[in-house]
Amino acid sequence: GCHNESRCRLPGYVPKRKLLSDPAAIRALEGALTRTSIYHYAAHYCRSRDTYWIESFNHQLLTYLSKRVHFGDDTFVIRMNLAVLDWNENVQRAATSHRVYLNARRPDRQAPSRVLRPKTFNFVEHIWEAYVHLNKQCTNVVQGDEEEEGSNDD
């Protein structure tokens, strides 16, 4: 049988390939599979199932941290933090629909892709609000110091 999470467990599943029924063909396939390094070292591959998230985050980093530009330490940290904020805000965007991409070289392969809702940039607004709030506090402190100096002159 197939794995519990496999799509062959879905109702109405129709296999794309012809199922093997010849015992010699089954033995040949089993022999080929058991000779692979994945079969012999399965423990080395068991944690690599969800690399999509890592690859997606690395792609997001390249939006803010181009490999072709050398950033100073402070700028690098700022850009890294912006990438993390952007990622956290948009990582689980809902899909509005699905689209199928066709490969001209392989018309038999159809790759479904999710059409995502537009990205949001609320983190930019939060940063701006925090900056304005901090700037107002600094301005009030400076104005308070000036008023105290002015009252001392009298």
C-alpha positions, -999 to 999 in steps of 0.1 A, spaced: 0 0 0 9 36 -2 18 61 25 -10 76 46 -4 111 32 0 99 -4 -25 112 -30 -33 76 -39 -54 76 -6 -76 104 -20 -111 93 -32 -113 90 -70 -75 88 -75 -65 74 -109 -28 65 -113 -10 82 -142 12 51 -149 2 15 -156 5 -6 -124 31 -34 -126 17 -69 -126 46 -90 -141 66 -105 -112 99 -102 -131 92 -64 -136 83 -60 -100 116 -77 -89 136 -56 -113 121 -24 -100 126 -34 -64 162 -43 -71 168 -9 -88 152 10 -58 171 -9 -31 204 0 -48 199 37 -44 217 58 -18 183 71 -6 172 36 2 204 28 21 207 62 39 171 71 44 178 87 78 199 113 60 169 123 39 140 121 63 142 158 74 144 172 40 107 170 32 98 207 38 127 225 22 102 246 4 100 270 33 138 275 35 140 280 -3 111 304 -2 127 324 27 160 325 9 143 339 -22 127 365 0 161 375 14 174 381 -21 147 407 -25 163 428 2 199 415 2 212 412 -34 243 390 -37 258 415 -61 259 444 -36 281 446 -5 262 462 24 278 476 55 270 459 88 242 483 99 226 483 65 228 445 63 211 441 96 183 466 87 177 448 54 177 414 70 152 425 96 130 440 68 132 407 49 121 388 81 92 412 87 81 409 51 84 371 52 65 368 85 36 390 72 32 373 39 44 337 43 9 321 45 -10 342 20 -43 327 9 -46 316 -27 -73 332 -48 -72 304 -75 -50 279 -92 -33 282 -125 -17 254 -146 17 261 -162 26 241 -193 61 233 -203 66 235 -241 93 209 -240 72 185 -219 36 190 -227 27 159 -207 38 177 -175 14 202 -160 25 221 -130 -4 236 -109 5 268 -92 -14 289 -67 -24 324 -75 -18 343 -43 -34 374 -29 -13 405 -33 14 410 -7 7 434 22 32 458 37 16 465 70 51 462 87 62 493 68 33 513 84 41 499 118 78 509 114 67 544 103 43 548 132 70 537 157 95 562 141 70 591 142 61 582 178 98 581 188 105 614 170 76 631 188 91 619 222 125 632 212 110 665 201 91 669 233 122 663 254 142 689 233 114 714 236 112 708 273 149 715 277 146 747 257 117 759 279 137 752 310 167 771 296 145 801 287 130 803 322 164 803 337 174 834 317 147 855 333 
